[in-house]
Amino acid sequence: MATKPVSKKKMACNKPKRTPSHPKKSHVVKACEGGKEKVIRFGEQGAKTAGKPKAGESAAMKAKRKSFKARHGKNIAKGKMSAAFWSDKTKWAILAPLISGMGYMSNATDSGFSNFL
């Protein structure tokens, strides 16, 4: 299964997008910081992430979220130029299901959710 090549010029900066046709990675983003641009693919295709914490959430899901953040904490702290940062923000954040379903994070900020991002 071949995927279309990503055109870095056409992509908007710092706006993750779902890639359902990619065989391994679920999202792609053009990370822009300090005058540098980098295309980053992240997230396992079909993986179940913990997403938004819910009342009555299972202990297994709480542990899953905690483990991810502990395992990738140093890489998340590296900022926008790391895949772990985008995975944390898109797939593991409090509003992750909402953001991921929209396809673009800009929609979340346009909808008044900017104080959570």
C-alpha positions in Angstrom: 0.0 0.0 0.0 1.7 3.2 -1.1 1.0 6.5 0.5 1.1 9.9 -1.2 4.3 11.9 -0.6 3.8 14.8 1.8 4.4 18.2 0.3 6.0 20.3 3.0 5.3 23.5 1.1 1.5 22.9 1.1 1.2 22.0 4.8 0.3 24.5 7.5 2.7 24.9 10.4 2.0 23.1 13.6 -1.4 21.7 12.6 -1.6 17.9 13.0 -3.6 16.0 10.4 -4.8 12.4 10.4 -3.3 10.0 7.9 -5.8 7.1 7.6 -4.2 5.7 4.5 -0.6 5.5 6.0 0.2 1.9 6.8 2.0 2.6 10.2 1.5 6.2 11.4 -1.8 7.8 12.3 -0.9 11.5 12.1 1.5 13.9 10.3 2.4 17.5 11.2 4.8 20.1 9.7 6.6 21.3 12.9 7.9 24.8 12.7 10.1 26.4 15.3 12.9 28.9 15.2 12.8 29.2 11.4 13.2 25.4 11.0 10.5 23.2 9.4 10.3 19.4 9.8 7.7 16.9 8.7 6.9 14.5 11.6 4.8 11.4 11.4 3.6 10.1 14.7 1.2 7.8 16.5 0.6 4.1 15.9 -2.2 3.4 13.3 -5.2 1.8 15.1 -3.7 2.1 18.6 -6.2 2.8 21.4 -5.0 5.7 23.5 -6.2 6.8 26.8 -7.7 10.0 25.5 -9.8 12.2 27.8 -9.9 11.1 31.4 -13.4 10.1 32.4 -15.2 9.7 35.7 -15.0 6.0 36.4 -12.1 5.5 34.0 -10.5 2.1 34.4 -7.3 1.8 36.4 -5.7 0.2 33.3 -6.3 3.3 31.2 -5.1 5.6 34.0 -1.9 3.5 34.2 -1.6 3.6 30.4 -1.6 7.4 30.3 0.8 7.7 33.2 3.2 5.2 31.6 3.2 7.0 28.3 4.0 10.3 30.0 6.7 8.8 32.2 8.3 6.9 29.2 8.3 9.9 26.9 8.6 12.8 29.3 12.1 13.9 28.2 11.1 13.8 24.5 7.9 15.6 25.1 9.9 18.3 26.8 12.0 18.8 23.7 9.1 20.7 22.2 7.5 21.0 18.8 10.3 19.3 16.8 9.7 15.9 18.5 7.1 13.2 17.6 6.5 12.6 21.3 5.4 16.2 21.8 2.8 15.9 19.0 1.6 12.5 20.2 1.2 13.8 23.7 -0.7 16.8 22.5 -2.9 15.0 19.9 -3.4 11.5 21.2 -2.9 11.7 25.0 -4.1 15.2 25.9 -7.3 15.9 27.8 -9.0 17.0 24.6 -7.4 14.4 22.4 -10.5 12.7 21.1 -12.0 16.0 20.2 -8.8 17.3 18.5 -8.1 14.0 16.7 -11.6 13.7 15.4 -11.4 17.2 13.8 -8.2 16.4 12.0 -6.6 19.9 12.6 -5.8 21.4 15.9 -6.7 24.9 14.6 -10.3 23.9 14.6 -10.1 23.2 18.3 -8.7 26.7 18.9 -11.3 28.3 16.7 -14.0 26.6 18.6 -13.0 28.3 21.9 -10.9 25.4 23.3 -7.6 27.4 23.1 -7.3 27.7 26.8 -7.0 23.9 27.1 -4.3 23.5 24.4 
